Amino acid sequence: MNSFASTEFLNPINTQTWANGRHLVRCHKIIQETRDVRTYCFTMQQPVLFFFKPGQFVTMELEIDGEQVMRSYTISSAPSIPYSFSVTVKRVAGGVVSNWLHDNLQEGDLVAVHGPVGQFNCIDYSAEKVLLLSGGVGITPVMSMARWFFNTNSDVDMVFAHSARTPSDIIYRAELDYMSTRIDNFKLHLICERTETGQIWGGYRGYLTREMLQLIAPDFLDREIFCCGPTPYMRAVRQLLQDAGYDFSRYHEESFGATPASDIAVAEEHAAEALVRDDEAVEEAHWVTFQESGKSVQVADGITLHEAAVNADLTIPKACGMGVCGTCRVRVLEGETTMEHNGGISEEEIAEGYVLSCCTTVKGSVEVEY
């Protein structure tokens, strides 16, 4: 009998598959990409298939100076190499998490991550022609997309335009050059704001402009565009495309970040004001019960579950505060709520009763599995 037709060959792989939730992973390798950018590669001791949509992200759960800190990072690797995943982090002046990772995280260390989640991906918005635009460390999600297309021998027509400060700041430069020489459906264009003393640079200089984009991708109006970078960069790209008459139904960008401490303080203050303190307000209030904690609190209509938890002296982990990262996911067992999220939860999870507490408001008495 032909061995390829044997039962053993047809048996499915007995390997667990990654699903959205909290996972303990091990830092397997650290790669120095540029002078201030590192890639951290993660695996599990038992084989796990890290399937996700290129462009999605995870939220890292860290303890820094005795405090729990959550921070979201795009997965820079591609699911086409599924037994590990990577995040790429730039050291930022004054950045609590980025500096801690660069100074403390070592190969072999264990880290808790939540995810993967995110609406910014190239699977849900398939197209024959794409334009991948990035600035600085914003290259990570579009690199995941490019790697996916490259590794799967996709025939998607890709134009990749990346902006960096100097040639030495170009992340993944060698790999990008390699990809551009291997297939004819990957066109690479690198833009450097300036050069340093002694550097030789023959590519584009300055900032991305409409004239430059017209040279890079003359048919950019016909392409699906995926963009990620610093806020000023993405603002400039949107303005450029708007002036050119681009159809923004085909434009996708990634934007998330940690909730500033000041925003958390304001949320807690508002939550405190929402507590019912007099008999006249009781009729308009709702009870929020946290089943596992055995705590309940009365709040006004429209208060978020996260604010309710604060008033019940409970801490639901939160990173972005705007329904993107999925960190604050909880399950509503009973009651009426309204959720306005930004991609941090899947339709399957919603069908199972899960919500994101940061953007889910109370519309009646609610029981939460927390």
Buried (B, 14 or more C-beta within 10 A) or exposed (E): EEEEEEEEEEEEEEEEEBBBEEBEBBBBEBEEBBEBBBBBBBBBEEEBEBEBBBBBBBBBBBEBEEEEBBBBBBBBBBBBEBEBBBBBBBBEEEBBBBBBBBEEBEEEBEBBBBBBBBBBBBEEBEBEBBBBBBBBBBBBBBBBBBBBBBEEEBEBBBBBBBBBBBBEBBBBBEBBEEBBEEBEBBBBBBBBBEBEEEEEEEEBEEEBEEEBBEEBBEEBBBBBBBBBBEEEBBEBBBEBBEEEEBEEEBBBBBBBBBBEEEEBEEBBEEBEEBBBEEEEEEEEBBBBBBBEBEBBBBBBEEBBBBBBBBBBEBEBBBBBBBBBBBBBBBBBEEBEBEBEBBBBBBEEBEEEEBBBBBBBBBEEBBBBBB
